Amino acid sequence: MINDFNYLKPGTLKEALAMYAEHDDCKVICGGQSLLIIMRQGMIAPEYLLDIKHVDELNYIKFDKKGGLKIGATTTHHAVEKSDVVKANYPALVAMENKLASIQVRNWGTICGNLAHADPAGDPAPVLIALKANIKVGSAKGERTMALDEFFVDYFETALQKGELVLEIQVPVPQPKTGTAYQKFNLLESDMGIVGVAASITLNGNKKCKEAKIVLGNAGPIPKRSKRAEEFLAGKALNDDVFTEAGKIASEECEPVADIHASEEYRKHLISVLTKRILKKAYEEARG
């Protein structure tokens, strides 16, 4: 059962930031697809809920060839999934959204809310980190931007400071000859992944690996970059043997926790297999 709370409904971003600064025991809600669950479970019982769902100035998808992609904080998963400009320039992001939860969740939940919730099993973070995304946050005192892979601190903890809201996701234009892919392993299609892997590969003129990013989901307390595997790939001509070794390295770097769904050993095995598979897919896209 959800405890009683006071409901705050700002009409503008300025009002939202002012209300958030004014109330100490306050949680932000937009889609509520994650927050309401933990409230029902009694894990949190805030005195105030700040509903930013109707702050229209944060509902947008913008793109240009210099600045890249910008997604506002109240933009739904469905809007990203169906965006022609996202599909044309960031197909891995659309493919991820197609497999995220259910249609009902995507219609109401937001991609920025998913990031702010900071569940390590969430789908958007690994893909966005592989795409070199930044996240813009703000409070009544001002705004700041950081790399998304610096945003996550621990299980359900972020670098947000008191009074700060997530305002925007910023994704740069991919370099030429870059491919990005993501896959999660789950028992039911609408479930979060037991593990997930996102990878991005950029090739040089000789079709060798110029740069790689490998991001592991639900393989530790936060989305984790496999930096040793990334370094291993740099400068190499890519093939199945190289991808296999990178998968092995990634499985050694991850820190999964056993639960009712899978043991630590099985999660490591899945990371190894998925990393090889996703690197190959990203490589084929980069070549294509």
Secondary structure by P-SEA (a helix, b strand, c coil): cccbbbbbbbccaaaaaaaaaaccbbbbbcccccaaaaaaaccccccbbbbcccccccccccccccccbbbcccccaaaaaaccccccccaaaaaaaaacccccccccccaaaaaaaccccccaaaaaaaabbbbbbbcccccccccccccccccccccccccccccbbbbccccccbbbbbbbbbccccccccbbbbbbbbbcccccccbbbbbbcccccccccaaaaaaaaccccccaaaaaaaaaaaaaaccccccccccaaaaaaaaaaaaaaaaaaaaaaaac
